[in-house]
């Protein structure tokens, strides 16, 4: 279910290219030169939002969501599903990812060298409702997160915790969008 206006177009004859891996130097130069697309997913349970402590840059040590870069030729939902599976071990069908917003994020640090060079991302933010059984199957990637540090924040507490400075402003924005989303309103 898509709830924001957006347009996707694929030229007739377009074929998704085989990815070419860049050298570390090329990748660093690319990160310093262009803004790139990412797809994040906010996990929704029966009682709240599931967040996990981030290990990687940017936002190290913050309560966070799953996500990652979009690859050439991927739709937003395909990228969200691929990144979600890579970071949680759980495969979920594309139609369950609901696009709810787009964020423009500029960070002063990044995981790749030079780490203090920062990065710029256009982030497509998705909602994903999981059952309690699915939540029990999540295995968070230890390269990205501190797998032992995850929690479910009750829907009615997310706004208060953001105001108290317990969440990064990006997470506050995502949760405030989600609380008003038709998927949660019912």
C-alpha positions, 0 to 999 in steps of 0.5 A: 500500500502506497500512501504518499504521492510518487511516480515510478517509471521504467523505460521499455527495454530497461534491464537491471545491470549487473552490479559493479563493485567500486574500489574503496577509493571510488566509493569514497569519492562517490559518497563525497560527490553525490546524494544517494537513495536509501530505504529504511523500514520502521517495524510495527508490532501489536503494541509499538515500534521496534527499534534496535541500537545502531552500531555503524555510522552514522548515528552510532549508539542511537535507537534505529530502524533497518535500512540501507542503500538502493541498488541500480534498478531496484524499486523502493519496496525491493530495496527495503525488502532486501535490506530488511532481510540482510539486517534481520534474516527475515524474508517478507513479501514486497507488498507488506512494505508501505511507503510513508515518507521521504527524508533528506538526511545530511550526516557529518560522519559515515561508516566508510573512510574518510569517516568524518567526510559525511554523506547525503541521503534521500531516504524512502521510509517504509512501515512494516507490520510484523506478527509476534511470531515474526518478531521472535525470528528476527536476527539483527546483523551484528555489523550494523546493530547491537543485536542484544539491544532492541526494544518495543516503544509503545505507540503512545510513548514515542512522541514523549521520548523524542521530546525528552531527547531519547531518540534521534530527530529522524526517529522522532519524525518517522514515529510521528508519521507512523502514529497518524498512518492509516495502517495503524489507525485501522 
